[in-house]
């Protein structure tokens, strides 16, 4: 039986933001790169979930727990990405309304 350790639940957005903090002597990560990495991570989780669901449907694996966890990770990551996108759009709209 595969032993599962308890890990912190981190979304791709949170992990990307944590990795983006510059250290001494390092240059700052630009927003575009951060966004690209985050979207890539969400896409990877989506692909893993699709693969796990395909394996479950074809009977290649019987680990329903791992499949459900992969599906939930993908769903939560996507929802988090959409909420971040919504906040970015709101901030952009607010900046555009400012009078110069």
Secondary structure, DSSP 8 states (H G I E B T S, - for coil): -----------HHHHHHHHTS--TT-----HHHHHHHHHHHHHHHHHHHHHHHHHHHHTS---HHHHHHHHHHHHHHHHHHHHHHHHHHHHHHHHHH---
